[in-house]
Amino acid sequence: MSLRIGGMGWVTPLGRGIDSVWQRLLRDEEAMAQNISHGEGERDYQVFFVPEENLKNLPPHPRLRRASAISRFAAAAGLDALENAKSAIGNIDVERMALIFAISNGGVVYTKRFYRDIVHSGAQAASPLLFPETVFNAPASHLAAILGITGASYTLVGDGAVGMLALKMAENLMTNEMIDYCLIVGAEEADWLLCDAYRRWRLLKSQPPIEPFREPPSGLILSEGAGAIVLAREGPVAIDRIDDGANFWRRAQAADSIAKVLANLAAPRPNLLVGSANGTFVDLAERAAVERTIPDIGVYSCKPALGEGVGASALWQVIVAAQSVLTNKIPRTLHLEHQFPSKDYPKPLHLAVVLSCGLNQQVAGLRLSLRF
């Protein structure tokens, strides 16, 4: 079954709105990192935050009054994706829509506050208003209520590949003739605690830039935001195949796992690969797999520009690939030496592959194409 991308929306450190962020990527702009502090004498970190003005026009819904940042990111991206879909394919019946939310670290900010109140002042001091936001499916609940979705609603928890797995789940759900649309949203929020954890795992870089495919890898910079895609049965971009891949148990196995996914997506040969290189071991595994499977293809990663958005990243990558085939343009900063001659690109640019490899050892991918 070939599904279509009916609409897209994203909230990123480079801004909000498909066209405006895309134009900034085409100009090779990168988000500006900001300092994040623990406030108790601990070390500071660099993070790509979403500018506050990108959330100012959210609807005055009761669900959003005390919602965490991750829920507001999800609401903004989801609402934008639906508006984008309405302009492309017409009105959407939300009664025939499912919702899948992809998440990795969850509402860390409120979880930390809730836990700190208990530790410092006892259980009676912890606000019951904070607790709902510590639950992984809180953003999905808010979004379903705002949009009036009363049907199927799911939350998937995983690593940076979780958005790709959510798309695969959506594909399975839409075999049901009662579902015509599926809204897939992936979101993440940044916090000092996450930065400290990634540093202890030796994955974090002290400051930008993210340098994909560097040997040895120099580390990532965390970011926040959300990406949203409306899957439909009509639309200009078709998702031809989604490969939900597999787990690899050791980093040394990552290249083999990635190569298997790429082999399933490589015929007919795509024009572009939007990869998940983020400054970690993923980059070298991805490079080895690409050179083994689809040599000489141009590879682009949006993570140097947007940061590692974890739960949001895979959907950001899909949006980048979709925009590439829709506009016949690629951001000039390709990230492997075997780039298109003179930074040029094939015309028409009608086939793209997206590869998502997470830090918790999951790999998945998809193939999309322009359909007239």
N, C-alpha and C positions, 0 to 999 in steps of 0.2 A: 504494500500500500504506500503510495507516494503522498505525503502530506505537504502542505504549503505553509510558508510563513505569511500569516495574514497581517501582522502588526508587530512593532518592536518599540521598546522604550528603555532608556537607561538613565541612571543618576550616577555620575562619576566624579572623580576629583578634577576633571577638566570641564565639568558642567553637566547640564541636563538638556535633553533634546537630541534626537538622532542626528539631524542635519548639522546642528551647531557643533557638537562634539566631533562629528566626522570631519568637518572642515578643519578643525584644530589638529586632528590627527594627520590629515593630508598636508598640513603645514609643518609637520614634525614637532609640534609643541608637546611638552611634557608637563605634568602637574608639578606644582611647587610643594616641596615637603615642608611640614611644620613640626615643631618640637612638641613632644608629649612627655609630661613629667609625672612622676609618682606623687610628688609633694611631700615626701618624708625622707629626703636626702638620698634617694636611690638614683641610679643613672638615668639620664634622659634618652629618648629615642626619636627617630625621624619617621613621620607617617604622612601619607597622602590623605587628607581629609576632604570630604565633600563640602564645598562652600555653602554657608548657611542660606544664602539667598535662593538656592535651588529648591528649597522646601517651603518657601513663603506662601505659595498659592495652593497649598493642599486644601481640600474641602474641610469646612468646620464640622467634622464628624466627631461625635462623642468618643469614639474608639481611639481617636488620635490625640486626645487632650493630654493624656499621661503616657502615651506610648513611647517605647524606646526608639532610639535612632534607627535601628535595623527595621522596625515596623514602618517607620515613616519613609525610609528609602524604598521599601517594598511597595508601599502604597503609591508613591510618586511614579515609580517605574511601571507598575501595573496599570495605573490609570492612563499614563501616556501611551502604553502599548495598545490599549483598547481604543483610544482616540485615533491612533495611527491606523489601526485595523478598520475602523469605521470609514475613514477617508479612502481606504484602499479597496475594501470589499463590501462596504455598506453596513447597515445596522446588524447588530449581533444580539441574539437571544441568549441572555445570561442563564435562562432556565435550561439551556442545552449546552452549558459550559461546565467543564471541570477545572479545578485549580490544583496545581502542584507547586509546592514551595520547596526550594533547595537551600540548604543551610549547612554551615560547617561549624563555626564556633558559637553561634547563638548570641543571645542578648547579654554579652559579657559585662557591659557597664552596669546594668541593673542587678545582675547576679552578684557582682562584686560588692555593690552597695548593700544588698540584702544580707549577704554573708558577713560583711564587716559590722553591720548594726548588731547582728546576733553575737558576734565575738566580743565586741567592745562593750555592749550594754545589756546583753541578755536577749532571750527569745522574744520577750514582750516589747522590745524596742523596735523590732523589725516591722516595717510598714507592710500591711497586707496588700497595699496598692502596688508595691513593687513586685511581689511574688509572681503574679501572672506573666510578667514580662521576662521571667527567668526560664519559662518553658519554651522548648524548641518550636512548638507549633503556634506560638502566640502571633507572629506576623501573618501566618496563613489565616488564622481566625479573624484578625482585624480586616484583612483584605477581603475575605469572603463576605463579611458583614457590610463593608463599605460598598461593594459591588452588587450585593444582593444575590450572591451565588449560594444556592441552597442544596446543590447536588454534591457530587464527589469532591472531596478536598483532602489532600494528602501532604505530608511533610516528609522529605527525605533528608537524612543527615549523613554527610560524608566529607571527603576532602575536596580539593580543588576541582575534581572531576564530577562532583555531585550534580552540577547543572546538566551535564551531558546525560547522566543516568535519569534525571527527571524528564528530559526530552524522550528518552526511550520508554519510560513509563507512560508518558502522554501518548506515544504512538500505540502502545498496547491498549490504553483506555479507549482510544478513538476507533478501535475495531467494533465498539459498541455503537450501533446505529442511533442510539438515543443521545449520543454526544457528538455535536458538530464542531465544538471549539474546545481548546484547552489552553488556559493561561498558565505559563510556566514562569516563575519568578525566583531568582536567586539573589540573596542579599548578604551583606556582611557589615559589621561595624568595627571600628578600630579602637583599641584600648591599650594602655600601658602594660597591662597584665599579659596580653597576647604577645606584645613585642618582647617582653622579658622571657616568655616561654620559647618563642622562636629563636631568641639568642642562645638560650641554654641548649636548644637542639642544634646549634651551630648552623642555622639557616639564615639568620638575619644579617644584613649589612648595616654598618653604623650610619651611613648617609648615602644619598643618591650620588651617581646614577645607578640604575640597574643595568648591568652589562651582560646581555644574553650571550651564551656560547663562549664565554671567556674560560680559559684554562689556566689555573684551577678556578672553579666557580667562586665568585666573590660574595654571593648572598643576595637576598631579596629585601624589598621595602614593602611593608604592609600598607594596604589602602582600604577604603570603605566605599559603599554604594550599593547599587542594585542593577540588575538587568532583567528584562521581561520580554517574553515572546508569546504571541498568540498563534497557536497552531490551528489551522483551518483546512478546509477541503478545497479552497481556492486561494489564489494569490500569485504574485510574480516569481517568487523564489520557492523552489521545491526542495524538500529534504528527501533525497533519493534513498539514503540508507543511514541508519544509526547502528554503530557497532558498540555494544556495551562492554566490550573488552573483558578484562579479568584483573585480578590482583597479582602483583609480583611480590614475592616474599623477601627478596633481598635486592638492594639497589643494583647489584651486578646483573640482575635479571631484567632490569627496566627496559633496556634497548630491545631485547627479544620480544617482550610484551608489546612495546610500541610498534615494532616492525610487523607483528601479526595483525594489529589493528590497521595499520597503513596498507598492508597487502590486500586487505578486504575492501579498501576504499579507493584503490589506485587505478582501477580500470573502469571506463576509459581514463586516460591520464588527465589529472586535474591541472589547472593553470596556476594555482596558488595553494600553499598550505599555511593556515593560520595556526601557529604552534603555541605551546604553553611555556616556553622558555622564560624563566624568572630569576636566573642568577644562581641556581642550585644544581644538584646532581642531575635534575631533570634535563637540563640543557644538553649535556654531553650524551645522555642516553637518546635524546631526541635526534641529535645530530647523527649519531651512528645509525639509527633506524632509518632516517631519511636518506642517507647516502647509500644504504643497502637496498632500499625499497623504491624510492622515487628520486633517483639522482638528478641533479641539475635543476630541481624545482626551486622557485623563489619561496623563502620562508619568512613570514612576518610574525612578530609577537607584539601585542599591544601593551604588555606589562611594563616595559620601560617608560611608557607614557602615562599609564593609569595605575601602576603599582600592582601588587598581588592582592587581588580582592577576594581570594579564596572562594567562598560560596557564590560570589557574583561572577567570577572570572570566566567560567566556561560560556556563560550566556553573553558576556561582553565579546568573547572571541567569535561566537556565532553571528552576532550583530555585525562585527567587523567584516566577516566573510560575506555576509548577505549584502552589505553596503558595497563591497568590492565588485560583486557581480552586477549589482543594480546600476552602479555609476561608472563601471568600467575603469575604476581608478584604484590604486594601491598606495598607501603611505610610502613615501620615498625611502624610508629607513628599513630596508630589508636586512635580515639578520644572519644570513649565511653568505659565504664568499661567492658561491655559485648563484649570483643574482642574475636577473634579466639583463641583457646587454645594455650598457649605458643607462642603467636604472629604469629601463623601459619595461613594458609589460605586453603580453599578448593581446591582440584585438581580434575577435572579442574575448573578454575575460568572463567566461560563462560557467566554469566549473571550479569549485573550491572545496578543499578538505579542511576540517577543523580537528585538531588533536588536543586532547586534554589529559594531562598526566598530573595526578595529585601527589602531594608529599606523604600521604599515608598509603601510597603504593597501589592506587587504582588508576587504570588507564582506559580511556574510551574515546570515540571519535565519531564524526559524521561527515557525510558528503552532501553538498547542496549544489543546485544548478539553476540557471535562469530559464524560466519558461514563459513563452509568449502565448 
